[in-house]
C-alpha cells in the first residue's frame, strides 16, 4: 500500500483558499513567514500559516514584526515540547 505525497498548491490556488493575494503571500515568503515546498507551490502548513498571519494582522492588529516574533516563539515552544516528550535534556 503506497501513501500519497502531501498535496501542494500553486500560488494562485493558495491565494483563493486563504483570501490573501499572491503579492502578499510572496511578501510573507520574503520575510520567512511561509515556505514554499518548491517554487510557487505551497503545502497545508503554508495555508495554515497564512490563515494564522491574517488572523493576527486583522483581528489582533499585530504588525508584521509582531507576527514574526509570535511565529518564532511558537516554534520555540514546539521544539521545547518535542524535547520534553522525547526525554532529551535541555
N, C-alpha and C positions, 0 to 999 in steps of 0.2 A: 504494500500500500504506500503510494508516494504522497508526500504532502505538497500542497500547492505553495508557491512562494507568497510572501506577503504582498498584497496588492500595492501598486503605485499609481499615482495620478499625475496627469500633466498639470502644468501651472494653471492653465485655463480652467480645468475641472476643479482644482483646489479653490480657485477664486470663486467659482459658482457654489461649491459646497460650503464655503465659510463666509461668503459675503464680503470678503476682503479683496480689493482689486489687485491685479497682477503686479503693478508697480509697487504697491505697499508690501506685498509678500517678498518681492526682491529686496526692498529696503530692509525688512526684518532679517532677511537672509544675510545681507551685508553686515548687520550688527550681531550676527551669530545667534539669533533667537530661534530660527528654524533652519534645518539642514536638509538639503535635497539628498535623496539616495543615489541619484545620478543627475546630470544637468537637466534642470527644469522638470524633474519628476520627484514627487514627494510621497511619503507614506502616511499611514494613520497617525503616527506620532507627530508629524508636522501639522496635520489637520487639528489634532488635539491642542498643540502648542498655539496655533493661530487663534483658535477659539478662546483659549485662556488669555492670550495677549489682548484680544479685542475686549474681553470682559474686564480685564484690569484697566485698560485705557478708557473705555466708555463708561462703565458702571462705577468703577472706583476712582476714576480720573487720575490714574498713575501715568507719569510720563515715560518715555522710552528708557531713560536711565533707570528709573524705578523698576520697570518691568525686567530689565536685565539683571538688576540686583536681586529681585524676587526669584527669578529663574535660577541664579547662581546659588542662592540659599536653599531653594527646594532641591537642587541637585546634590548639594552637600548633605542635606537631611537624608535623602535617598541612599547616599553612599554610607552614611553612618548607620542607618537601619540595616543595610546589607551586611555591614561588618558585625553588627550585633547578632544578626541571625546566623551568620557563619561561625561565630565564636572567635573571630580573629581579634588579636589585641589591637588597641588603638595606636 
